[in-house]
Amino acid sequence: MTDTPHFPLSAVVGADDLKLALYLTAIDPKIGGVLIEGPRGMAKSTLARGLADLLASGQFVTLPLGATEERLVGTLDLDAALSEGRAQFSPGVLAKADGGVLYVDEVNLLPDHLVDLLLDVAASGTNLIERDGISHRHSAKFVLIGTMNPEEGELRPQLLDRFGLNVALGGHTAPEQRGQIIRRRLDFDSDPQGFCAEWEHRQQSLRERCEQARCALASIPLDDAALAQITERCFAAGVDGLRADLVWLRAARAHAAWRGAGAIAGEDIDAVADFALRHRRREPSPPRPQQPAPAPAGQDASPGEGQGQWGEMPAQALPVGARREVPSWPKKP
């Protein structure tokens, strides 16, 4: 748990879809993290930081924009390895995030190879560093939360697909909700400890509910009936690959655990459908423009049809043997 008070997740107004997606990844980190899309000022970092409070370690680590690969994965001291016969490892961001939340703001602005590396480690739960034949391996089990503003650039589809869930936040908030958000923020800023104490009972209830769901998760079967529904709907949505099916099934099971149910039901499948499909659903191809049919043999195409030439006079038949008269110019005197 961090010493600095942070805004409790239970006090966040609105953003119900995003809060649900965060709860599900806290229940089953194997879902693969959450990609949050939305404009600035939508409290994305506040929500991600609040998620850390629902995990056992409470660890929250931010990847700085402009971080290098060594800063991310850590470094090996080769001199120490050669002189002392052991690998001396300096931990990076991935090691510090173990057991907690790794928050990557503006993930779409990171170099693709770093995003690839992040997603690989998030999926495997292990970070492997190799330098000149020397290697070091350490645990890196964390919930990956990435944010992006689509107006500032997109992620490649291959990288989008590897985020488990995707949630989009709208920038237009109703006046009543805006007032509640501002009031709670002002109350927190004026007295962080007092505000957190006021919300501690609801925050503790949220922690307990997530913990109970985590404990119940393994007892909920990934049954064939639920899988059949999901695979049919993934096929209908035209998604590429099979990651959508797996993520959707895991998220539906986590949702059943969140409800306190013993099996996956249709409402669980429906509740997480958009989270799993939003960034994977294939857009329908635009209709191809229809080419005009060629004119029948022996008929001329009218202007604007086929390859008709605008402004040309229709051809005229000449009698056989007829000679076209060419006007002669008068000779010079």
C-alpha positions as CSV (number, residue, x, y, z in Angstrom):
1,M,0.0,0.0,0.0
2,T,1.4,3.4,-0.8
3,D,1.7,6.1,1.9
4,T,0.5,8.9,-0.3
5,P,-3.4,9.0,-0.2
6,H,-5.0,8.5,-3.6
7,F,-8.5,9.0,-4.7
8,P,-10.5,5.9,-3.8
9,L,-12.1,4.0,-6.7
10,S,-15.4,3.6,-4.8
11,A,-15.7,7.4,-4.8
12,V,-15.4,7.8,-8.6
13,V,-18.6,9.2,-10.2
14,G,-19.8,7.5,-13.4
15,A,-17.4,5.5,-15.7
16,D,-19.3,2.4,-14.7
17,D,-18.1,0.4,-17.8
18,L,-14.5,1.2,-17.1
19,K,-14.8,0.4,-13.4
20,L,-16.3,-3.0,-14.2
21,A,-13.5,-3.8,-16.7
22,L,-10.9,-2.9,-14.0
23,Y,-12.7,-5.1,-11.4
24,L,-12.6,-8.0,-13.8
25,T,-8.9,-7.7,-14.5
26,A,-8.3,-7.4,-10.7
27,I,-10.2,-10.7,-10.3
28,D,-8.4,-12.5,-13.2
29,P,-5.2,-10.7,-14.4
30,K,-4.8,-13.4,-17.1
31,I,-7.5,-11.5,-19.0
32,G,-4.6,-9.4,-20.2
33,G,-5.1,-5.8,-19.0
34,V,-7.3,-2.9,-20.2
35,L,-6.8,-0.3,-22.9
36,I,-8.6,2.9,-22.1
37,E,-9.5,5.3,-24.9
38,G,-10.7,8.8,-24.3
39,P,-9.8,12.5,-24.4
40,R,-7.7,14.2,-21.7
41,G,-9.3,15.1,-18.4
42,M,-11.4,11.9,-18.1
43,A,-9.7,10.7,-14.8
44,K,-8.1,7.7,-16.6
45,S,-5.0,7.8,-14.3
46,T,-7.2,8.2,-11.2
47,L,-9.2,5.1,-12.1
48,A,-6.1,3.1,-12.8
49,R,-4.4,4.1,-9.6
50,G,-7.6,3.2,-7.7
51,L,-7.3,-0.3,-9.1
52,A,-4.0,-0.8,-7.3
53,D,-5.8,-0.6,-4.0
54,L,-7.9,-3.7,-4.9
55,L,-4.7,-5.8,-5.3
56,A,-2.7,-7.5,-2.6
57,S,0.4,-5.4,-3.0
58,G,-1.2,-2.1,-3.7
59,Q,1.8,-1.4,-6.0
60,F,1.2,1.2,-8.7
61,V,4.0,1.9,-11.2
62,T,3.9,4.4,-14.1
63,L,6.1,3.9,-17.2
64,P,7.6,7.3,-18.0
65,L,7.0,8.5,-21.5
66,G,10.3,8.3,-23.4
67,A,11.6,5.3,-21.3
68,T,14.3,3.2,-22.9
69,E,14.2,-0.6,-23.2
70,E,16.8,-0.9,-20.4
71,R,14.7,1.3,-18.1
72,L,11.8,-1.0,-18.8
73,V,13.3,-4.5,-18.5
74,G,16.3,-3.7,-16.2
75,T,20.1,-4.2,-16.8
76,L,22.7,-6.8,-16.3
77,D,26.2,-5.9,-15.0
78,L,28.4,-7.9,-17.3
79,D,31.6,-6.9,-15.5
80,A,30.3,-8.3,-12.3
81,A,29.2,-11.5,-14.1
82,L,32.7,-12.0,-15.5
83,S,34.6,-11.2,-12.3
84,E,32.3,-12.7,-9.7
85,G,30.7,-15.4,-11.8
86,R,27.2,-14.2,-11.1
87,A,24.7,-12.0,-12.9
88,Q,24.2,-8.7,-11.1
89,F,20.7,-7.4,-12.0
90,S,19.5,-3.9,-11.7
91,P,15.6,-4.0,-11.7
92,G,13.6,-2.0,-14.2
93,V,10.0,-0.9,-14.3
94,L,8.7,-4.4,-14.9
95,A,10.3,-5.8,-11.7
96,K,8.9,-2.9,-9.6
97,A,5.4,-3.5,-11.0
98,D,5.4,-7.2,-9.9
99,G,2.1,-7.9,-8.0
100,G,0.6,-4.5,-8.8
101,V,-0.5,-2.3,-11.6
102,L,1.7,-1.0,-14.5
103,Y,0.2,2.1,-15.9
104,V,1.3,3.3,-19.4
105,D,-0.1,6.7,-20.3
106,E,-0.3,7.4,-24.0
107,V,0.7,3.9,-24.9
108,N,0.1,4.7,-28.6
109,L,3.0,7.1,-28.5
110,L,5.5,4.4,-27.4
111,P,7.7,2.7,-30.0
112,D,6.1,-0.5,-31.2
113,H,8.9,-2.7,-30.0
114,L,8.5,-1.5,-26.4
115,V,4.7,-2.1,-26.6
116,D,5.4,-5.6,-28.0
117,L,7.8,-6.3,-25.1
118,L,5.3,-5.0,-22.5
119,L,2.5,-7.2,-23.8
120,D,4.8,-10.2,-24.0
121,V,5.8,-9.9,-20.3
122,A,2.2,-9.1,-19.2
123,A,1.0,-12.3,-20.9
124,S,3.7,-14.6,-19.6
125,G,4.2,-13.0,-16.1
126,T,8.0,-13.4,-16.5
127,N,10.7,-11.0,-17.6
128,L,13.8,-12.5,-19.2
129,I,16.9,-10.4,-19.8
130,E,19.7,-11.8,-21.9
131,R,23.1,-10.1,-22.6
132,D,26.1,-11.8,-24.3
133,G,25.1,-15.3,-23.2
134,I,24.2,-14.3,-19.6
135,S,20.5,-14.3,-18.6
136,H,18.4,-13.4,-15.7
137,R,14.7,-14.2,-15.2
138,H,12.3,-12.7,-12.6
139,S,8.6,-12.6,-11.9
140,A,6.6,-9.8,-13.5
141,K,3.0,-10.4,-12.7
142,F,1.0,-7.2,-13.0
143,V,-2.2,-5.8,-14.4
144,L,-1.4,-3.7,-17.5
145,I,-3.4,-0.5,-17.9
146,G,-2.8,1.5,-21.1
147,T,-4.4,4.7,-22.1
148,M,-4.6,6.5,-25.4
149,N,-6.2,9.5,-27.0
150,P,-7.2,8.3,-30.6
151,E,-6.8,11.8,-31.9
152,E,-3.1,11.6,-31.2
153,G,-2.5,8.4,-33.2
154,E,-3.6,4.8,-33.3
155,L,-2.1,1.5,-32.3
156,R,-1.4,-1.1,-34.9
157,P,-4.2,-3.8,-35.0
158,Q,-1.7,-6.5,-33.9
159,L,-1.0,-4.6,-30.7
160,L,-4.6,-3.6,-30.1
161,D,-5.6,-7.3,-30.2
162,R,-3.2,-8.2,-27.5
163,F,-4.8,-5.9,-24.9
164,G,-7.4,-8.1,-23.2
165,L,-10.3,-5.5,-22.8
166,N,-10.9,-2.2,-24.4
167,V,-13.1,0.6,-23.0
168,A,-13.9,4.0,-24.5
169,L,-14.7,7.0,-22.4
170,G,-17.0,9.7,-23.8
171,G,-16.0,13.3,-23.3
172,H,-19.5,14.6,-22.8
173,T,-20.7,14.4,-19.1
174,A,-24.1,15.5,-17.9
175,P,-24.2,18.6,-15.7
176,E,-25.3,16.8,-12.6
177,Q,-22.5,14.3,-12.8
178,R,-20.0,17.1,-13.6
179,G,-21.0,18.8,-10.4
180,Q,-20.6,15.7,-8.3
181,I,-17.1,15.0,-9.8
182,I,-15.9,18.5,-9.1
183,R,-17.3,18.5,-5.6
184,R,-15.6,15.2,-4.6
185,R,-12.4,16.3,-6.2
186,L,-12.3,19.5,-4.2
187,D,-13.2,17.7,-1.0
188,F,-10.3,15.3,-1.6
189,D,-7.8,18.0,-2.5
190,S,-8.6,20.0,0.7
191,D,-8.3,17.0,3.0
192,P,-7.0,13.7,1.4
193,Q,-6.8,11.8,4.6
194,G,-10.3,12.8,5.8
195,F,-11.8,12.1,2.4
196,C,-10.3,8.6,2.2
197,A,-11.4,7.9,5.8
198,E,-15.0,8.9,4.8
199,W,-14.9,6.4,1.9
200,E,-12.9,3.7,3.6
201,H,-16.0,1.5,4.5
202,R,-17.1,1.4,0.9
203,Q,-13.6,0.9,-0.3
204,Q,-13.1,-2.0,2.1
205,S,-16.4,-3.6,0.9
206,L,-15.0,-3.3,-2.7
207,R,-11.7,-5.0,-1.7
208,E,-13.6,-7.8,0.0
209,R,-15.9,-8.4,-3.0
210,C,-12.9,-8.6,-5.4
211,E,-11.1,-10.9,-3.0
212,Q,-14.1,-13.2,-2.7
213,A,-14.5,-13.3,-6.5
214,R,-10.8,-14.2,-6.9
215,C,-11.1,-17.1,-4.5
216,A,-14.3,-18.3,-6.2
217,L,-12.9,-18.0,-9.8
218,A,-11.2,-21.4,-10.1
219,S,-14.5,-23.2,-9.1
220,I,-16.4,-21.6,-12.0
221,P,-16.1,-23.9,-15.0
222,L,-15.2,-22.6,-18.5
223,D,-18.0,-24.7,-19.8
224,D,-18.7,-25.7,-23.4
225,A,-22.1,-24.1,-23.6
226,A,-20.7,-20.6,-22.8
227,L,-17.8,-21.3,-25.2
228,A,-20.2,-22.2,-28.0
229,Q,-22.1,-18.9,-27.6
230,I,-18.9,-16.9,-27.6
231,T,-17.3,-18.6,-30.6
232,E,-20.5,-18.1,-32.6
233,R,-20.6,-14.4,-31.8
234,C,-16.9,-14.0,-32.5
235,F,-17.3,-15.6,-35.9
236,A,-20.3,-13.3,-36.6
237,A,-18.2,-10.3,-35.7
238,G,-15.5,-11.3,-38.1
239,V,-12.7,-11.1,-35.6
240,D,-9.3,-12.4,-36.7
241,G,-7.5,-15.0,-34.6
242,L,-8.7,-16.7,-31.4
243,R,-7.6,-14.3,-28.7
244,A,-11.1,-12.6,-28.6
245,D,-12.7,-16.0,-27.8
246,L,-10.3,-16.7,-24.9
247,V,-10.4,-13.2,-23.4
248,W,-14.2,-13.1,-23.7
249,L,-14.6,-16.5,-21.9
250,R,-12.2,-15.5,-19.1
251,A,-13.9,-12.1,-18.7
252,A,-17.4,-13.8,-18.6
253,R,-16.1,-16.1,-15.9
254,A,-14.7,-13.2,-13.9
255,H,-18.0,-11.4,-14.2
256,A,-19.8,-14.5,-12.9
257,A,-17.4,-14.5,-9.9
258,W,-18.1,-10.8,-9.4
259,R,-21.8,-11.5,-9.2
260,G,-21.2,-14.4,-6.8
261,A,-22.6,-17.0,-9.2
262,G,-21.3,-20.5,-9.6
263,A,-21.5,-20.7,-13.4
264,I,-21.3,-18.5,-16.5
265,A,-24.7,-17.3,-17.6
266,G,-25.9,-15.4,-20.6
267,E,-25.8,-12.1,-18.7
268,D,-22.1,-12.6,-18.0
269,I,-21.4,-13.1,-21.7
270,D,-23.4,-10.0,-22.7
271,A,-21.9,-7.8,-20.0
272,V,-18.4,-8.2,-21.3
273,A,-19.1,-8.5,-25.0
274,D,-18.2,-5.0,-26.0
275,F,-15.0,-5.0,-23.8
276,A,-13.7,-8.1,-25.7
277,L,-14.9,-7.1,-29.2
278,R,-14.6,-3.4,-29.5
279,H,-11.0,-3.3,-30.6
280,R,-11.1,-6.5,-32.6
281,R,-14.4,-6.3,-34.5
282,R,-13.6,-6.1,-38.2
283,E,-15.1,-3.0,-40.0
284,P,-17.2,-4.0,-43.0
285,S,-15.4,-3.2,-46.3
286,P,-16.9,-0.3,-48.3
287,P,-18.9,-1.4,-51.3
288,R,-17.0,-1.4,-54.5
289,P,-18.2,1.1,-57.1
290,Q,-20.2,-0.7,-59.8
291,Q,-18.7,-0.5,-63.3
292,P,-21.1,0.4,-66.1
293,A,-21.9,-2.5,-68.4
294,P,-20.2,-2.3,-71.8
295,A,-22.4,-1.2,-74.7
296,P,-23.7,-4.1,-76.9
297,A,-21.8,-4.7,-80.1
298,G,-22.7,-2.4,-82.9
299,Q,-24.1,0.3,-80.5
300,D,-22.3,3.4,-79.3
301,A,-22.1,4.2,-75.7
302,S,-23.9,7.3,-74.8
303,P,-21.8,10.1,-73.1
304,G,-21.0,9.3,-69.5
305,E,-21.4,5.5,-70.0
306,G,-18.5,3.1,-70.2
307,Q,-15.6,4.7,-72.0
308,G,-17.7,7.2,-74.1
309,Q,-15.8,10.3,-75.2
310,W,-17.5,13.5,-74.3
311,G,-18.0,16.0,-77.2
312,E,-17.3,13.6,-80.1
313,M,-19.6,13.5,-83.1
314,P,-21.0,10.1,-84.0
315,A,-19.2,8.3,-86.8
316,Q,-20.8,8.6,-90.2
317,A,-20.7,5.9,-92.9
318,L,-19.2,6.9,-96.3
319,P,-20.2,5.2,-99.6
320,V,-17.7,2.7,-100.9
321,G,-15.2,4.4,-103.1
322,A,-16.2,7.8,-102.0
323,R,-13.5,10.3,-101.5
324,R,-13.6,13.0,-98.9
325,E,-13.0,16.4,-100.6
326,V,-10.2,18.3,-99.0
327,P,-10.5,22.1,-99.7
328,S,-7.5,23.5,-101.6
329,W,-6.0,26.8,-100.8
330,P,-5.6,29.3,-103.6
331,K,-2.1,29.4,-105.2
332,K,0.1,32.4,-104.7
333,P,0.1,34.7,-107.7
